[in-house]
Every structure is written in structure tokens, then in C-alpha cells.
Amino acid sequence: MTRKSLNFWIDIVIFIDFLLVVFTGIVLREFSVDLSGSTVLGVPRKELADLHWVMALSMILFVFGHLLLHWGWAKASFKKHLRIGPTALAVTAIVLVAISMIAAPLYLTRNLPSGKAVKTAYSQAEPSLESTASSEPGAGNDFRESTCNVLTDHHQAR
């Protein structure tokens, strides 16, 4: 297979992968987690989330392959326009990837409740056997309801 045809097929795979990631991302965004038992086009939501994750990771790999195929062009362009040599370009790329791998989880988890709030929610929400047997349904012992209330309160406090 020639370099041109390999590049063509990698570009096609990246495009199809991109469309699937966008489609599954929109579906997951629009259908809440409460619909976890539901299916979209015959696919359970959990499997759709797994597909979204796998497709996103595979797209990253194919984009790296695409960049490797165009490394000569990237070196020449960066040297011409930014006056950066190939070593500096490689180090810059590695540093940017490392920073994004550190910053992304911090950014994505910034609105999550602290570990203390979650522990408090679990300890308050677990009813004892006596209180469960003696209480009426919906009397405030619902684990999900109390956890959601604690997490909502914590989110509003921020």
C-alpha cells in the first residue's frame, strides 16, 4: 500500500470515527442517565457510552497515525513559520499532551462533590433494618433521594 493510499484510508476512518463520536455524544447528552434501561436505535445506553469511549480513543490513535504520516510537512511548516526545529517541535508536542492529560481530569471533575460530601451522603442514606421495616415508603429513607439531595445541596453551595 502506498503512502498516499494509506493516508487516504486513515483520513476516511478518522472522518467516520468523528461522526460516530459526535452522534453518540449528542445521544448521550440528550438522554439522561435515568433512561439507563432504555435503548437508542436498539442499543442500550450503557453500550452506547462504551462505544462512544472506544471510538474517541481510536480516533486519538488514528489522528496520531495521521500526524506521523505528515511529520515531514509539520517539521517544514513549523521551521518556516515559527522557526522551531524538529526536536523543539517534538518536545513541545509531548509537553502539550502531558499537560492536557493532567489538566483534563482536573477540569472535568471540578464540579463533582468532595469525597467527604459523598461519604456523608452514604452514611446518612443507609437506613438500618429497624427503621426500614417500621417506616412508610417515601418517608425520606430512599437512598437515591437523600444522595441526590446532599449532592444537589453541595453543588448549590459552590
Order of alpha helices (4+ residues) and beta strands (2+ residues): alpha-beta-beta-alpha-alpha-alpha-alpha-alpha-alpha
